[in-house]
Amino acid sequence: MTTRPTLFLTVGLPGTGRTTEARRIEVERQALRLTKDEWVKALYGRDNPPSAADVLEGRLIEIGLRALQLGIDVVIDVGLWGRDERSALRQAAADLGAAAETRYFELPTHRHLGSRQSDRAVGSHGHTRSESIGVS
């Protein structure tokens, strides 16, 4: 029996532990991790042209969907703030016969940027919750 590939979606603001979790999934599941911030930095350095980031996000999603077709688990780590965008990606995964799992990351309201930066050094992150969607 073959296991269906899974699309992991990470949702949250920068600094909430989203990419750290994406890296963990990458290692544990031997998944293809597609982190937009890393690609923008690699391609554009300190520049961050808004139009390029949108195009890049679309390409990363295309690559991720192709990997799902090949039976590879995929982590899409681009923020995914829009509910419609997340729904469309979950549906695209289902259309390919893959499962989808969404991981949400939030900062507690009492924390601020300064403590977030110091926590990052010791491995502490914001709250997370997960939601799985599978197709029979």
N, C-alpha and C positions, 0 to 999 in steps of 0.2 A: 504494500500500500504506500502510495506516495503522499507526502505532506504538501498541502497547498502553500504557495508562497504567501508571505504577509507583507502588506504595505503599512509601515509605521509612520504616522504623522505627528510631528512635534509642534505644539501650539503654545505660544507665549512670547513675552517681551524679552529683549536681550538681558542677560544677567540673571535669569531665573533658573539656570541649570539645564536648559533645553538641549544645548549642544553636548554637554557632558553626558546626558542620558542617551542622546543619539550615538555617541561614541561607544557607550556601554552596550547598546543593542547591536551595534556593528560587530563588536567582538563576540558577544554571546551567541548571536545568531548567524555569524559569518555573512552579514548583510552588506549590501552596497549602501554606503552613507553618502547622501548628497546634501551638503551644507552650503547654502547660498553665500553666506558671509566669507567663507574660506575661498570660494571660487572668485568672488568679486575682488578680494584682496590679491589673489594670485594673478588675476588678469589685469587689474587696474591699479594696484598698489594703494596709495593713500587716496587716490581719486575714487569717487563713488558716483559715477553718472547715473542719475535716476532712470533714464531710459534703458541703459545697459543692464541694470539690475533686474528690471521687469523681463527683458528678453532672456537673460540668463536663467531666471526662475522658470520660464516656460520650457527652455531647453532641458534643464535638470529634471523637470517633471516628465518630459518625453523620454529621457534616458531611463528614468525610474520605471515608467510603465513598460518599456521594452524589456528591462531586466525582469520584471514580474512575469512577462510572457515566457521568458526563458527559465522560469522556476526559481528565481533568486529573490530572497527577502530584500526589501528596500526600506531605507529610512529617508524620508523627505523632511529636511530640517531647514525650513525657510520662513518660519513664523506662523504662517497660515491663520491670520487673524479673522478672515472672513468666513462665516458659516457656510455660505454658498460654495466657496472654493473648497472647503473641507468636504462638503457633501458631494461635490462633483468628483473629487479624487477618490472618495470611498466607493462611489458608483462605478468609476472607471476600473478600480481594482476588482469589484464584484463582476463586472462585465468580462474581465480576464480570468475569472475563476479563482481569484485571490481573496484572502481575508484582509481586513483592514483594522488597524488598532490606532486610536488617537490618544496621545499623551498630552495633558494640559499642565502648564506650569504657571504658577502665580507667586507673587511676592506677598508675604504677610503685610497687612496695612501698617504695622508698627515699624517696619524696616525701611531704610532709605539707602541711597546709593553708596554712601561711605561704608556702612556695615556690610552691604552686599559685596563690595570689593574685598574687604578683609575676610569675609566668610569664604569667598571663592578660593582663597589660598589654602584653607584647611578642609575644603571639600564639602561644606555645608551649602544647601540650596533651598530654594523656596518650596512651597507646597506643590505636590503633583497629584493628579488623578488620571485615571486611565479608563478608556472605554473601548471595548472590542466589538467588532461587527464581523460576522462571518456569513458566508453564503453556503447553503446546503448543496 
